[in-house]
Amino acid sequence: MDTRMATKDLVKNGYLNLDIDPDLDLVAEINRLKKEKNAIILAHYYQESEIQDIADYIGDSLGLSQKAAETDADIIVFAGVHFMAETAKMLSPEKKVLLPDLKAGCSLADSCPPHLFKKFKDKYPEAVVVSYINCTAELKTLTDICCTSTNSVHIIESIPEDKQIIFAPDRNLGAYLKKKTGRDLILWNGTCMVHEIFSHEKIAKLKVRHPEALLIAHPECEAHILDSADFIGSTTGLLNFTKENDAHEFIVATEVGIIHQMELASPHKTFFPAPPNNTCACNECPHMKRNTLEKLYICMEHELPEIILEDWVIEKGVKSINRMLEISEKAGLGLKPTVDQD
């Protein structure tokens, strides 16, 4: 994919490397730029709290892209990771889409290089390819139907039982779907570095100290974590569960950034990040955390780096997204196709 960057003397390490006046009020400047440029800021739940607080919309990746497509904004600034900004561009091809740091990638998306996946796919020519939305734009062009963690079970169950299904790129979500649907999925061997790191032993010790705490987990976690969870759901699903459940303590097995929204929504409740299996802050996504207020400001000021996708990628890739949305709409999940297709 082509991604437009600034001139070589300005761009280093994936973002505009410019000095900023330390006395500059970044929040005020970002709000000014939003008005002047008719821009909106999308922030994924895993972003730093200060970025979430300045965003126009906060949520999961697909929902954010759909929301942006419904607005009359000229510029979409996606404080997330690269594949999310690509999805926003696919759903809003007429808008300029910016990503504060091009190196804000995704270990899961990167674990499934399209050229290798194509060879894998060619081994099963009759199989339907279902890909988790957390994948590159190019992988979406090799996909029949996308899915999210929320609608994945419905997507799998919508496919005739006599059809083979390849599921990519997350093997943990795939294993969860095999268990939930009983389908014999052909799994690509990809994972998310954050959701693979949680320690079952340390979580058990935390439960001993807080016996009333409920363990809630994202389905990208490994099976031994999911087997112990009181609730499994998407990031939005986890947030909603903590709002609606009567429990006052929760152990959260997903990226720690979501806890900011949980605490805002339920200030009287306590949230514990699920501990990793070593001493590092591995329940933080280093790619998500590459975005900062400084990079966000510079990105908006110079309208760089910009996400550029070739027309054929948008036209072909968006079909897999719309197919997912059509199935979800029929299942009554409240999702509707947002982009016209042939």
SULZIKA-V946987 format. One record per residue. N is the residue number from 1. SS is DSSP state (A for helix, B for strand, O for the rest). NEAR is the number of other C-alpha atoms within 10 Angstrom. D_LAST is the distance of its C-alpha to the last C-alpha in whole Angstrom. Layout:
# SULZIKA-V946987
{{N SS NEAR D_LAST} {N SS NEAR D_LAST}}
This chain:
# SULZIKA-V946987
{{1 O 12 23} {2 O 9 24} {3 B 12 26} {4 B 13 28} {5 O 19 32} {6 O 16 34} {7 O 9 37} {8 O 8 39} {9 O 8 42} {10 O 11 41} {11 B 15 38} {12 B 13 40} {13 O 9 39} {14 O 15 35} {15 B 23 36} {16 B 25 38} {17 O 14 42} {18 O 12 44} {19 O 8 47} {20 O 12 47} {21 O 8 50} {22 O 8 51} {23 O 6 52} {24 O 10 48} {25 O 9 47} {26 A 17 44} {27 A 17 42} {28 A 12 43} {29 A 13 42} {30 A 23 39} {31 A 16 39} {32 A 13 40} {33 A 16 37} {34 A 20 34} {35 A 11 35} {36 A 9 36} {37 A 14 32} {38 O 13 30} {39 B 25 30} {40 B 23 29} {41 B 25 30} {42 B 27 29} {43 B 26 31} {44 B 26 31} {45 O 27 33} {46 O 28 35} {47 O 27 36} {48 O 22 39} {49 A 16 40} {50 A 12 41} {51 A 21 38} {52 A 23 36} {53 A 15 39} {54 A 17 38} {55 O 19 34} {56 O 14 32} {57 B 20 30} {58 B 22 31} {59 B 20 29} {60 O 20 27} {61 A 24 25} {62 A 20 21} {63 A 16 23} {64 A 22 24} {65 A 25 21} {66 A 19 19} {67 A 16 23} {68 A 27 22} {69 A 21 19} {70 A 11 20} {71 O 12 23} {72 O 11 24} {73 O 17 25} {74 O 15 25} {75 B 22 26} {76 B 28 25} {77 B 27 28} {78 B 29 28} {79 B 33 31} {80 O 27 30} {81 O 28 29} {82 A 26 27} {83 A 22 24} {84 A 26 24} {85 A 29 23} {86 A 27 21} {87 A 28 19} {88 A 28 20} {89 A 25 18} {90 A 27 15} {91 A 25 15} {92 O 23 17} {93 O 19 16} {94 O 11 18} {95 O 18 21} {96 B 19 23} {97 B 26 24} {98 B 28 27} {99 O 29 29} {100 O 30 33} {101 O 28 34} {102 O 23 31} {103 O 16 33} {104 O 22 32} {105 O 20 31} {106 O 23 30} {107 A 18 32} {108 A 23 30} {109 A 25 27} {110 A 17 29} {111 O 19 31} {112 O 21 27} {113 O 14 27} {114 A 20 24} {115 A 11 26} {116 A 9 28} {117 A 16 25} {118 A 14 24} {119 A 10 27} {120 A 13 27} {121 A 19 24} {122 A 10 25} {123 O 9 28} {124 O 14 26} {125 O 10 23} {126 O 12 23} {127 O 18 22} {128 B 19 20} {129 B 21 20} {130 B 26 20} {131 B 27 21} {132 B 23 23} {133 O 26 21} {134 O 28 24} {135 O 27 23} {136 O 26 22} {137 A 27 18} {138 A 20 19} {139 A 23 20} {140 A 27 16} {141 O 20 15} {142 O 19 17} {143 O 25 16} {144 O 20 15} {145 B 27 15} {146 B 27 17} {147 B 25 20} {148 O 19 23} {149 O 20 27} {150 O 17 26} {151 O 18 24} {152 A 22 24} {153 A 16 26} {154 A 19 24} {155 A 20 21} {156 A 23 24} {157 A 14 25} {158 A 12 22} {159 O 15 21} {160 O 10 23} {161 O 11 27} {162 O 7 27} {163 O 11 24} {164 O 18 25} {165 B 21 24} {166 B 23 24} {167 B 28 25} {168 B 30 25} {169 O 28 27} {170 B 25 29} {171 A 22 32} {172 A 23 33} {173 A 24 31} {174 A 27 30} {175 A 20 33} {176 A 19 33} {177 A 22 30} {178 A 18 32} {179 A 12 35} {180 A 12 33} {181 A 14 31} {182 O 11 33} {183 O 16 30} {184 O 15 31} {185 O 20 29} {186 B 19 29} {187 B 18 30} {188 O 20 29} {189 O 15 32} {190 B 19 31} {191 O 24 33} {192 O 22 34} {193 O 19 37} {194 O 22 38} {195 O 24 37} {196 O 19 39} {197 O 19 42} {198 B 24 43} {199 O 18 47} {200 A 18 48} {201 A 13 51} {202 A 15 51} {203 A 23 49} {204 A 15 52} {205 A 13 54} {206 A 16 53} {207 A 16 52} {208 A 11 56} {209 A 10 57} {210 O 14 54} {211 O 11 54} {212 O 12 53} {213 O 20 50} {214 B 22 46} {215 B 23 44} {216 B 25 41} {217 B 28 38} {218 O 24 35} {219 O 26 33} {220 O 28 33} {221 O 26 37} {222 O 23 39} {223 A 16 39} {224 A 11 43} {225 A 23 42} {226 A 21 40} {227 O 13 42} {228 O 16 45} {229 O 17 42} {230 O 13 43} {231 B 17 39} {232 B 23 36} {233 O 17 33} {234 O 18 31} {235 A 23 32} {236 A 16 31} {237 A 18 33} {238 A 21 36} {239 A 22 36} {240 A 14 36} {241 A 17 38} {242 A 24 41} {243 A 16 41} {244 A 9 41} {245 O 9 43} {246 O 9 47} {247 O 14 48} {248 O 16 49} {249 B 18 49} {250 B 22 46} {251 B 22 45} {252 B 26 42} {253 B 30 40} {254 O 28 38} {255 O 22 38} {256 O 22 40} {257 O 21 39} {258 A 23 37} {259 A 21 41} {260 A 20 41} {261 A 18 39} {262 A 20 41} {263 A 16 44} {264 A 10 43} {265 A 14 42} {266 O 16 45} {267 O 12 48} {268 O 9 50} {269 O 16 49} {270 B 16 49} {271 B 20 46} {272 B 18 47} {273 B 20 45} {274 O 25 45} {275 O 23 47} {276 B 22 46} {277 O 17 48} {278 O 11 50} {279 O 7 51} {280 O 9 48} {281 O 13 46} {282 O 19 43} {283 O 23 42} {284 O 21 40} {285 O 23 37} {286 O 16 39} {287 O 19 35} {288 A 24 35} {289 A 17 38} {290 A 19 38} {291 O 24 36} {292 O 16 39} {293 A 17 40} {294 A 18 41} {295 A 20 38} {296 A 26 36} {297 A 20 38} {298 A 21 38} {299 A 21 34} {300 A 23 34} {301 A 14 37} {302 A 11 35} {303 O 22 32} {304 O 24 32} {305 O 24 31} {306 B 25 27} {307 B 21 24} {308 O 19 22} {309 O 19 19} {310 O 12 17} {311 A 11 14} {312 A 11 13} {313 A 16 14} {314 A 21 12} {315 A 17 9} {316 A 20 10} {317 A 24 12} {318 A 26 11} {319 A 22 9} {320 A 22 12} {321 A 27 13} {322 A 22 11} {323 A 19 12} {324 A 25 15} {325 A 23 15} {326 A 16 14} {327 A 21 17} {328 A 22 19} {329 A 14 19} {330 A 12 19} {331 O 14 22} {332 O 10 24} {333 O 14 24} {334 O 9 23} {335 O 18 19} {336 O 17 16} {337 O 19 13} {338 O 18 13} {339 O 16 10} {340 O 10 7} {341 O 11 4} {342 O 5 0}}
